[in-house]
């Protein structure tokens, strides 16, 4: 089973998974996640936290219910016809 959530202090595990390639780390964690991991590694005070991998986000997008896919698609339309 793939691991889809990493704590900020698990950078070694992430790097081992992708072969210590920072571009691959960024692809797995996304830009914000990779930035937070990098700041943690550099000793910048970052509150404890986690990031969800891009794989998890892609899987969610692929498998979410149809009703969830339509949320916000008609944000400018209103029931009163004012949009």
RONUTOR-748949 format. One record per residue: residue number from 1; chain; x, y, z of N, C-alpha, C in turn. Coordinates in nm, 3 decimals. Last residue first. Layout:
(NUM; 'A'; (X; Y; Z); (X; Y; Z); (X; Y; Z))
...
***
This chain:
(83; 'A'; (-2.723; 3.530; -1.204); (-2.583; 3.510; -1.237); (-2.564; 3.502; -1.378))
(82; 'A'; (-2.986; 3.542; -1.119); (-2.908; 3.666; -1.115); (-2.765; 3.651; -1.158))
(81; 'A'; (-3.160; 3.334; -1.088); (-3.126; 3.376; -1.225); (-3.043; 3.502; -1.230))
(80; 'A'; (-3.202; 3.233; -0.846); (-3.291; 3.341; -0.886); (-3.262; 3.391; -1.026))
(79; 'A'; (-3.001; 3.049; -0.809); (-3.136; 2.999; -0.836); (-3.230; 3.108; -0.885))
(78; 'A'; (-2.712; 3.162; -0.995); (-2.794; 3.161; -0.874); (-2.932; 3.107; -0.908))
(77; 'A'; (-2.380; 3.122; -1.107); (-2.524; 3.105; -1.130); (-2.597; 3.104; -0.997))
(76; 'A'; (-2.120; 3.124; -1.033); (-2.178; 3.251; -1.073); (-2.327; 3.241; -1.098))
(75; 'A'; (-2.058; 2.859; -0.977); (-2.055; 2.956; -0.868); (-2.120; 3.089; -0.905))
(74; 'A'; (-2.071; 2.604; -1.088); (-2.165; 2.708; -1.130); (-2.173; 2.818; -1.025))
(73; 'A'; (-1.883; 2.452; -0.961); (-1.870; 2.469; -1.106); (-1.963; 2.578; -1.158))
(72; 'A'; (-1.910; 2.402; -0.690); (-1.842; 2.523; -0.731); (-1.833; 2.544; -0.881))
(71; 'A'; (-1.931; 2.062; -0.729); (-1.931; 2.170; -0.631); (-1.849; 2.287; -0.686))
(70; 'A'; (-1.910; 1.847; -0.895); (-1.984; 1.963; -0.944); (-1.986; 2.080; -0.847))
(69; 'A'; (-1.783; 1.647; -0.760); (-1.716; 1.704; -0.878); (-1.782; 1.832; -0.924))
(68; 'A'; (-1.965; 1.561; -0.572); (-1.852; 1.642; -0.526); (-1.779; 1.707; -0.643))
(67; 'A'; (-2.135; 1.406; -0.730); (-2.189; 1.528; -0.667); (-2.076; 1.618; -0.617))
(66; 'A'; (-1.970; 1.189; -0.798); (-2.009; 1.284; -0.901); (-2.059; 1.414; -0.838))
(65; 'A'; (-1.711; 1.122; -0.556); (-1.848; 1.109; -0.606); (-1.881; 1.219; -0.708))
(64; 'A'; (-1.370; 1.055; -0.658); (-1.470; 1.124; -0.577); (-1.609; 1.111; -0.639))
(63; 'A'; (-1.163; 0.938; -0.802); (-1.265; 0.852; -0.741); (-1.372; 0.924; -0.661))
(62; 'A'; (-0.987; 1.131; -0.899); (-1.033; 1.026; -0.989); (-1.154; 0.951; -0.934))
(61; 'A'; (-0.931; 1.282; -0.674); (-0.996; 1.345; -0.789); (-1.057; 1.241; -0.882))
(60; 'A'; (-0.799; 1.086; -0.521); (-0.925; 1.142; -0.476); (-1.002; 1.204; -0.594))
(59; 'A'; (-0.570; 1.051; -0.677); (-0.660; 0.937; -0.656); (-0.797; 0.986; -0.609))
(58; 'A'; (-0.454; 1.304; -0.654); (-0.497; 1.256; -0.785); (-0.595; 1.140; -0.772))
(57; 'A'; (-0.399; 1.307; -0.378); (-0.490; 1.406; -0.436); (-0.543; 1.360; -0.571))
(56; 'A'; (-0.214; 1.097; -0.364); (-0.341; 1.088; -0.291); (-0.443; 1.186; -0.348))
(55; 'A'; (-0.009; 1.203; -0.523); (-0.074; 1.076; -0.560); (-0.209; 1.062; -0.492))
(54; 'A'; (0.074; 1.418; -0.377); (0.000; 1.446; -0.500); (-0.069; 1.319; -0.550))
(53; 'A'; (0.026; 1.355; -0.024); (0.098; 1.346; -0.151); (0.008; 1.383; -0.269))
(52; 'A'; (-0.015; 1.582; 0.236); (-0.078; 1.474; 0.161); (-0.012; 1.472; 0.024))
(51; 'A'; (0.185; 1.656; 0.518); (0.138; 1.689; 0.384); (0.082; 1.563; 0.320))
(50; 'A'; (0.187; 1.785; 0.854); (0.196; 1.679; 0.755); (0.156; 1.734; 0.619))
(49; 'A'; (0.350; 1.919; 1.148); (0.240; 1.902; 1.054); (0.266; 1.788; 0.958))
(48; 'A'; (0.470; 2.153; 1.383); (0.454; 2.013; 1.342); (0.334; 2.000; 1.248))
(47; 'A'; (0.578; 2.469; 1.245); (0.493; 2.392; 1.337); (0.482; 2.247; 1.290))
(46; 'A'; (0.914; 2.536; 1.192); (0.788; 2.506; 1.124); (0.702; 2.428; 1.222))
(45; 'A'; (1.195; 2.714; 1.205); (1.086; 2.670; 1.292); (0.954; 2.658; 1.216))
(44; 'A'; (1.442; 2.568; 1.002); (1.350; 2.681; 1.018); (1.235; 2.633; 1.107))
(43; 'A'; (1.608; 2.359; 0.944); (1.601; 2.403; 1.082); (1.515; 2.526; 1.105))
(42; 'A'; (1.609; 2.245; 0.698); (1.703; 2.355; 0.718); (1.701; 2.409; 0.861))
(41; 'A'; (1.395; 2.069; 0.719); (1.531; 2.014; 0.709); (1.635; 2.122; 0.738))
(40; 'A'; (1.187; 2.254; 0.716); (1.208; 2.170; 0.834); (1.350; 2.116; 0.835))
(39; 'A'; (1.215; 2.352; 0.457); (1.235; 2.443; 0.570); (1.260; 2.365; 0.699))
(38; 'A'; (1.151; 2.115; 0.317); (1.283; 2.175; 0.301); (1.314; 2.271; 0.415))
(37; 'A'; (0.884; 2.079; 0.390); (0.983; 1.977; 0.425); (1.123; 2.035; 0.419))
(36; 'A'; (0.777; 2.311; 0.277); (0.770; 2.292; 0.422); (0.869; 2.185; 0.468))
(35; 'A'; (0.828; 2.256; 0.003); (0.885; 2.373; 0.069); (0.885; 2.361; 0.220))
(34; 'A'; (0.674; 2.030; -0.038); (0.819; 2.020; -0.050); (0.887; 2.138; 0.017))
(33; 'A'; (0.417; 2.145; -0.004); (0.464; 2.037; 0.083); (0.615; 2.026; 0.081))
(32; 'A'; (0.415; 2.329; -0.217); (0.402; 2.376; -0.078); (0.454; 2.271; 0.019))
(31; 'A'; (0.450; 2.156; -0.445); (0.539; 2.267; -0.415); (0.535; 2.313; -0.271))
(30; 'A'; (0.423; 1.800; -0.390); (0.371; 1.928; -0.435); (0.464; 2.040; -0.388))
(29; 'A'; (0.532; 1.555; -0.329); (0.471; 1.633; -0.219); (0.402; 1.760; -0.265))
(28; 'A'; (0.621; 1.452; -0.575); (0.542; 1.369; -0.484); (0.466; 1.452; -0.382))
(27; 'A'; (0.765; 1.662; -0.690); (0.654; 1.603; -0.765); (0.563; 1.521; -0.673))
(26; 'A'; (0.958; 1.700; -0.492); (0.863; 1.808; -0.521); (0.741; 1.754; -0.597))
(25; 'A'; (1.095; 1.461; -0.521); (1.032; 1.493; -0.392); (0.924; 1.599; -0.415))
(24; 'A'; (1.188; 1.494; -0.780); (1.092; 1.387; -0.754); (1.021; 1.408; -0.620))
(23; 'A'; (1.365; 1.703; -0.737); (1.253; 1.724; -0.830); (1.145; 1.617; -0.809))
(22; 'A'; (1.549; 1.577; -0.566); (1.461; 1.681; -0.512); (1.344; 1.711; -0.606))
(21; 'A'; (1.610; 1.249; -0.515); (1.602; 1.345; -0.624); (1.502; 1.452; -0.581))
(20; 'A'; (1.630; 1.022; -0.356); (1.702; 1.144; -0.318); (1.708; 1.248; -0.429))
(19; 'A'; (1.441; 0.826; -0.441); (1.581; 0.821; -0.483); (1.661; 0.947; -0.460))
(18; 'A'; (1.189; 0.822; -0.337); (1.205; 0.876; -0.472); (1.351; 0.881; -0.518))
(17; 'A'; (1.220; 0.706; -0.084); (1.116; 0.655; -0.175); (1.141; 0.699; -0.319))
(16; 'A'; (1.414; 0.861; 0.034); (1.444; 0.721; 0.006); (1.344; 0.665; -0.095))
(15; 'A'; (1.269; 1.100; 0.064); (1.384; 1.096; -0.026); (1.422; 0.953; -0.062))
(14; 'A'; (1.081; 1.013; 0.256); (1.036; 1.060; 0.126); (1.151; 1.051; 0.025))
(13; 'A'; (1.253; 0.953; 0.470); (1.168; 0.849; 0.414); (1.119; 0.887; 0.273))
(12; 'A'; (1.359; 1.207; 0.519); (1.449; 1.096; 0.482); (1.370; 0.983; 0.416))
(11; 'A'; (1.130; 1.351; 0.600); (1.194; 1.380; 0.472); (1.286; 1.268; 0.427))
(10; 'A'; (0.962; 1.351; 0.821); (0.986; 1.224; 0.750); (1.053; 1.245; 0.614))
(9; 'A'; (0.875; 1.577; 0.949); (1.005; 1.524; 0.988); (1.038; 1.390; 0.921))
(8; 'A'; (0.619; 1.624; 0.851); (0.728; 1.710; 0.805); (0.865; 1.655; 0.841))
(7; 'A'; (0.464; 1.312; 0.762); (0.492; 1.416; 0.859); (0.611; 1.498; 0.811))
(6; 'A'; (0.270; 1.221; 0.483); (0.401; 1.225; 0.546); (0.408; 1.340; 0.645))
(5; 'A'; (0.045; 1.011; 0.324); (0.059; 1.123; 0.418); (0.196; 1.112; 0.484))
(4; 'A'; (0.044; 0.786; 0.167); (-0.007; 0.909; 0.107); (0.005; 1.031; 0.199))
(3; 'A'; (0.207; 0.501; 0.075); (0.191; 0.595; 0.185); (0.154; 0.729; 0.122))
(2; 'A'; (0.053; 0.221; -0.082); (0.129; 0.345; -0.090); (0.104; 0.428; 0.035))
(1; 'A'; (0.084; -0.118; 0.000); (0.000; 0.000; 0.000); (0.089; 0.125; 0.000))
***
